[in-house]
């Protein structure tokens, strides 16, 4: 029995640490181990299929992408998730279409992993399905979708801007969050419109996004948000004004030094100090 044959048998261990150690040893063995691991993806034991998918991902070899794509349809959710995570590590446009299909998987963890993989690949063709994912009932999945869209970057800005007008607050929140990470000036005006949204979480996300973008055109509407009824929104407004650095905000921020919320008072204090430090002498 060869060393690789012995390692393959150890992949069947009942102990996770033993399976992981065997998989890591096979990864170090390189190309000769690929046929063992791809064979393991068809084994009747789901634990073996799962560790094989993980190991192939650690290898980051484009040659195994087709096998991992097939594993996205495995009957076991853990294996499907591991396959999506592996594809995220190796990238490749060929995985985009099956990963988009995986965004509709019945298991939320698979949908999350598929979104993360699509974000790693960064293909603009995944934008529309990822926008739809922002309506998912699971927060982790929505956040993964928003992060993936942020990683796609500028090609996703137009679709994200449209999503700011969606009827679901969760979609507006995630779209604003993603736009803040992309920091594209095209999003400034639509985000300003969202500062008056009826949902406090959306208002906060829009203000934080505007703060990250840093356009001074957003200063005036954010100053008005310092009087918002929600303390989380007032905090976000103070923090974002510190990032924008508009000296005209110092006076309104001063009023928050007596705010009933200690977090808001602290944010206002820091914002005033930050703006003063940045002001020309």
C-alpha positions as CSV (number, residue, x, y, z in Angstrom):
1,X,0.0,0.0,0.0
2,X,1.4,3.4,-1.0
3,X,1.6,6.4,1.3
4,X,-1.3,8.0,-0.6
5,X,-3.4,4.8,-0.3
6,X,-2.8,4.9,3.5
7,X,-3.8,8.6,3.7
8,X,-6.9,7.9,1.7
9,X,-7.9,5.2,4.2
10,X,-7.3,7.7,7.0
11,X,-9.8,10.1,5.4
12,X,-12.4,7.6,6.6
13,X,-11.5,8.0,10.2
14,X,-14.4,8.7,12.6
15,X,-12.3,11.5,14.2
16,X,-12.4,14.9,12.4
17,X,-8.9,15.8,13.4
18,X,-7.5,12.6,11.9
19,X,-9.5,13.2,8.7
20,X,-8.2,16.8,8.6
21,X,-4.6,15.7,9.1
22,X,-4.8,13.1,6.4
23,X,-6.3,15.7,4.0
24,X,-3.6,18.2,4.8
25,X,-1.0,15.6,4.1
26,X,-2.6,14.8,0.7
27,X,-2.6,18.5,-0.1
28,X,1.1,18.6,0.5
29,X,1.6,15.6,-1.8
30,X,0.2,17.7,-4.6
31,X,-0.9,16.5,-8.0
32,X,-0.6,12.8,-7.4
33,X,-3.3,13.1,-4.6
34,X,-5.8,14.8,-6.9
35,X,-7.2,11.5,-8.3
36,X,-7.7,10.2,-4.8
37,X,-9.6,13.2,-3.6
38,X,-11.8,13.5,-6.8
39,X,-12.6,9.8,-6.3
40,X,-13.6,10.5,-2.7
41,X,-16.1,13.1,-3.9
42,X,-18.2,10.1,-5.2
43,X,-17.9,8.0,-2.1
44,X,-21.1,7.0,-0.2
45,X,-19.7,8.4,3.0
46,X,-20.6,12.1,3.3
47,X,-17.8,12.8,5.8
48,X,-15.3,11.6,3.2
49,X,-16.9,13.7,0.4
50,X,-16.8,16.7,2.7
51,X,-13.2,16.5,3.7
52,X,-12.2,15.7,0.0
53,X,-14.0,18.9,-1.1
54,X,-12.2,20.9,1.5
55,X,-8.8,19.4,0.6
56,X,-9.3,20.2,-3.1
57,X,-10.1,23.8,-2.2
58,X,-6.9,24.0,-0.2
59,X,-5.0,22.8,-3.3
60,X,-6.5,25.7,-5.4
61,X,-6.0,23.7,-8.6
62,X,-8.2,24.8,-11.5
63,X,-8.0,21.2,-12.7
64,X,-10.4,20.1,-10.0
65,X,-13.0,22.8,-10.5
66,X,-15.3,20.6,-12.6
67,X,-15.4,18.0,-9.8
68,X,-16.2,20.6,-7.2
69,X,-19.0,22.1,-9.4
70,X,-20.6,18.6,-9.5
71,X,-20.3,18.5,-5.7
72,X,-22.5,21.6,-5.5
73,X,-25.4,19.2,-6.3
74,X,-24.4,16.7,-3.6
75,X,-27.3,15.3,-1.5
76,X,-25.5,16.4,1.7
77,X,-25.7,20.1,2.6
78,X,-22.3,20.1,4.3
79,X,-20.7,18.8,1.1
80,X,-22.4,21.4,-1.0
81,X,-21.2,24.1,1.3
82,X,-17.6,22.7,1.3
83,X,-17.7,22.7,-2.5
84,X,-18.8,26.3,-2.7
85,X,-16.1,27.3,-0.2
86,X,-13.5,25.4,-2.2
87,X,-14.6,27.1,-5.4
88,X,-14.2,30.5,-3.6
89,X,-10.6,29.7,-2.9
90,X,-9.7,28.8,-6.5
91,X,-12.0,31.3,-8.4
92,X,-12.6,30.8,-12.1
93,X,-15.4,32.1,-14.3
94,X,-16.6,28.5,-15.0
95,X,-17.9,28.2,-11.5
96,X,-20.1,31.3,-11.7
97,X,-23.2,29.8,-13.3
98,X,-23.5,26.8,-10.9
99,X,-22.8,29.0,-7.9
100,X,-25.6,31.3,-9.0
101,X,-27.9,28.2,-9.0
102,X,-26.5,27.4,-5.5
103,X,-27.9,30.8,-4.3
104,X,-31.3,29.1,-4.4
105,X,-30.2,26.1,-2.3
106,X,-32.7,25.0,0.4
107,X,-29.9,25.2,3.0
108,X,-29.1,28.7,4.2
109,X,-25.4,27.9,4.9
110,X,-25.0,26.8,1.2
111,X,-26.6,30.0,0.0
112,X,-24.2,31.9,2.2
113,X,-21.2,30.0,1.0
114,X,-22.2,30.4,-2.6
115,X,-22.6,34.2,-2.2
116,X,-19.1,34.4,-0.6
117,X,-17.7,32.4,-3.5
118,X,-19.3,34.7,-6.0
119,X,-17.8,37.7,-4.2
120,X,-14.4,36.1,-4.3
121,X,-14.7,35.5,-8.0
122,X,-16.1,39.0,-8.6
123,X,-17.9,38.3,-11.8
124,X,-20.4,41.1,-12.6
125,X,-22.8,38.5,-14.1
126,X,-23.7,37.5,-10.6
127,X,-25.0,40.9,-9.7
128,X,-28.7,40.4,-10.3
129,X,-29.0,37.1,-8.5
130,X,-27.1,38.5,-5.5
131,X,-29.5,41.5,-5.4
132,X,-32.3,39.0,-5.1
133,X,-30.4,37.3,-2.3
134,X,-30.7,40.5,-0.2
135,X,-34.4,39.4,0.4
136,X,-33.3,36.1,2.1
137,X,-34.9,35.5,5.4
138,X,-31.5,34.8,7.1
139,X,-29.4,37.7,8.1
140,X,-26.1,35.9,7.5
141,X,-27.2,35.2,3.9
142,X,-28.2,38.8,3.3
143,X,-24.9,40.0,4.7
144,X,-23.0,37.6,2.5
145,X,-24.9,38.8,-0.5
146,X,-24.1,42.5,0.3
147,X,-20.5,41.7,0.9
148,X,-20.3,39.9,-2.4
149,X,-21.8,42.8,-4.2
150,X,-19.4,45.2,-2.5
151,X,-16.5,43.0,-3.8
152,X,-17.9,43.0,-7.3
153,X,-17.6,46.8,-7.0
154,X,-18.4,49.4,-9.6
155,X,-20.2,47.1,-12.0
156,X,-22.8,46.5,-9.2
157,X,-23.4,50.2,-8.4
158,X,-26.3,50.7,-10.8
159,X,-28.2,47.7,-9.6
160,X,-27.5,48.5,-5.9
161,X,-28.7,52.1,-6.5
162,X,-31.9,50.7,-7.9
163,X,-32.2,48.4,-4.9
164,X,-32.2,51.4,-2.6
165,X,-35.8,51.9,-3.7
166,X,-36.9,48.4,-2.9
167,X,-40.0,47.9,-0.8
168,X,-38.1,45.6,1.7
169,X,-36.2,47.5,4.3
170,X,-33.6,44.6,4.5
171,X,-32.8,45.1,0.8
172,X,-32.4,48.9,1.2
173,X,-30.2,48.4,4.3
174,X,-27.9,45.8,2.5
175,X,-27.7,47.9,-0.7
176,X,-26.7,51.0,1.3
177,X,-24.1,49.0,3.2
178,X,-22.6,47.6,0.0
179,X,-22.5,51.0,-1.7
180,X,-20.7,52.5,1.3
181,X,-18.0,49.8,0.9
182,X,-17.7,50.5,-2.8
183,X,-17.4,54.3,-2.2
184,X,-18.6,55.3,-5.7
185,X,-19.8,58.9,-5.9
186,X,-22.7,57.9,-8.1
187,X,-24.4,56.6,-5.0
188,X,-24.3,59.9,-3.1
189,X,-27.6,61.4,-4.3
190,X,-29.6,58.2,-3.9
191,X,-28.2,57.6,-0.5
192,X,-29.0,61.1,0.6
193,X,-32.6,60.4,-0.4
194,X,-32.5,57.4,2.0
195,X,-31.5,59.6,5.0
196,X,-35.2,60.3,5.5
197,X,-36.3,56.6,5.2
198,X,-39.1,55.5,7.5
199,X,-36.9,52.6,8.8
200,X,-34.2,53.7,11.3
201,X,-31.9,50.8,10.4
202,X,-32.0,52.0,6.7
203,X,-31.4,55.6,7.8
204,X,-28.4,54.5,9.8
205,X,-27.0,52.4,6.9
206,X,-27.4,55.2,4.4
207,X,-25.7,57.7,6.7
208,X,-22.8,55.4,7.4
209,X,-22.4,54.7,3.7
210,X,-22.3,58.5,3.0
211,X,-19.7,58.9,5.7
212,X,-17.5,56.2,4.1
213,X,-17.8,57.9,0.7
214,X,-16.9,61.2,2.3
215,X,-18.6,63.6,-0.2
216,X,-19.2,67.0,1.4
217,X,-22.6,67.2,-0.4
218,X,-23.9,64.8,2.2
219,X,-22.9,67.0,5.1
220,X,-26.1,69.1,5.3
221,X,-28.6,66.1,5.3
222,X,-26.5,64.3,7.8
223,X,-26.4,67.3,10.1
224,X,-30.2,67.3,10.0
225,X,-30.1,63.6,11.1
226,X,-28.3,64.7,14.3
227,X,-31.9,65.4,15.5
228,X,-33.2,62.0,14.5
229,X,-35.4,60.3,17.1
230,X,-33.3,57.1,17.0
231,X,-30.1,57.2,19.0
232,X,-28.5,54.8,16.5
233,X,-29.1,57.2,13.7
234,X,-27.8,60.2,15.7
235,X,-24.6,58.2,16.5
236,X,-24.2,57.3,12.8
237,X,-24.6,60.9,11.8
238,X,-22.0,62.1,14.3
239,X,-19.5,59.4,13.2
240,X,-20.1,60.1,9.5
241,X,-19.6,63.8,10.0
242,X,-16.3,63.1,11.5
243,X,-15.3,61.2,8.4
244,X,-16.5,63.9,6.1
245,X,-14.8,66.6,8.1
246,X,-17.1,69.6,7.4
247,X,-16.3,72.4,9.9
248,X,-19.9,73.6,9.5
249,X,-21.0,70.6,11.5
250,X,-19.2,71.5,14.7
251,X,-22.1,73.7,16.0
252,X,-24.8,71.1,15.5
253,X,-22.6,68.4,16.9
254,X,-22.1,70.5,20.0
255,X,-25.8,70.1,20.8
256,X,-25.3,66.4,21.1
257,X,-22.8,66.8,23.9
258,X,-25.9,66.8,26.1
259,X,-27.6,63.9,24.4
260,X,-29.4,61.4,26.7
261,X,-27.4,58.6,25.1
262,X,-23.8,58.2,26.2
263,X,-22.7,56.6,23.0
264,X,-24.1,59.6,21.0
265,X,-22.3,62.0,23.4
266,X,-19.0,60.2,22.9
267,X,-19.4,60.1,19.1
268,X,-20.1,63.8,19.0
269,X,-17.1,64.6,21.2
270,X,-14.9,62.5,18.9
271,X,-16.4,64.1,15.8
272,X,-15.8,67.6,17.0
273,X,-12.2,66.8,17.9
274,X,-11.6,65.1,14.6
275,X,-13.0,68.0,12.5
276,X,-11.0,70.6,14.4
277,X,-7.8,68.6,13.9
278,X,-8.5,68.4,10.1
279,X,-9.4,72.1,9.8
280,X,-6.8,74.4,8.2
281,X,-5.0,76.5,10.8
